[in-house]
Amino acid sequence: MLGHHDGTCIYPSAARSKRGNQSSKKLDYSLSFLNANAFPEESHNTSGDFSKKKSGNGFYVALDELFIRRRNAFLPQDTLTIRCHVKRIDSAVPVFIRSTARTRIDVERNLFTWNLSHFSSLRKGEERTIAVESSEEKFSPLTLKLSIVGGHISEKRIQIVVHRKEMGNKSFSKLKISLLDDEKKSVFTIEDEFLFEYNNPQIWFLTPLIKKYQLFAAKDQLLRNDVLSLKCESSNSFGVLSHIIEVVEKGPDFLQDFGICNGTQDSCQSLKDAMEQLLSEKTLCDVTLQ
C-alpha cells in the first residue's frame, strides 16, 4: 500500500512489489480508513491489472477530515490505520487476503501560557516575541511575534506572526491561541495550520486575534494588572515514525462473488438458492426462523 499527500488531501493506493514473479495479476481490492473503534470509513472499492510498473487506483480524502475535524476518530495515539482487502480474481478459486497498514506519525506538542506584561505600553511597530523550541535538533524553533497593526484606531488589531529560521526540515504545524480573561477562561480563540516545506525562512500569518479597542474596552477582564495572557497550544508533525503492514487473514472466500466460479459454480449456485430461500421463505432444509 502507498500513501501520498499534496498538503490538502491524502491518497492511499495499492502497488505491485518489485520482488518475486512479475507476471500480471488481476485483483479486486478495497481500501478503508479505520476509526478508533476499528470500523472502516471512507472506503473505496476498485480493481486493477497489476504489472511490474503499475499500481492500482486509490482515492482522495481531505486532510482536514482526518487530521482536524475527526482527528480523535482517525488518529488515536497519532496513528493512522488503513485496511486493505485484496481479492485475487484471476484464479479458479478466489483468494481473500486482509492486511492492515499502520503508520505512526511523529507529533510533538507544546502547551504554555504566554503572559505579556505592561501591554498598554506596546506601540505600533514594536514586537513581543517568544520562541517555541523543538526537542528534535534537526528542526529549528518557531518564533511567535505579537504586534499591533492597522492604521485608524478602529482598525488597529492584535496580530501574531510565526517565523521559522533557515535549515529547518519539513514539518506540518498546528497552532491554537486563546485570549484568557481574569478567571483564566478562553474568550477569543484563533486556530490555524501551516506546512513548512522549504529549507529557507518562512513566515506564517495568523488570523488577527482581536481589535485593540475591543481589548481595552474590556481591560478589567482581559488586561488585569496590564497583563495580556494567551494560552498557546502547538503541535508539529515531523513525518512517519514507524510503518507496519500486517497480513491478518488469508484464505479462500467463497462468499465473495467475483463473477468467477468455474469448478465451484454448482456449489455457488446451490448456496445462492439456499440463501434466497432462507430470506424469502424463512426456511432452510428443516430449520425455520421464527
Beta strands, then each sheet from edge to edge (+ up, - down):
strand 1: 2-5
strand 2: 9-13
strand 3: 25-34
strand 4: 40-50
strand 5: 61-62
strand 6: 79-88
strand 7: 95-116
strand 8: 128-132
strand 9: 142-149
strand 10: 157-164
strand 11: 171-180
strand 12: 186-196
strand 13: 202-205
strand 14: 210-211
strand 15: 228-252
strand 16: 283-284
strand 17: 287-288
sheet 1: 1+ 2- 5+
sheet 2: 4+ 3- 6+ 7- 15+ 11- 12+
sheet 3: 8+ 9- 10+ 13-
sheet 4: 8+ 9- 10+ 14-
sheet 5: 16+ 17-
end
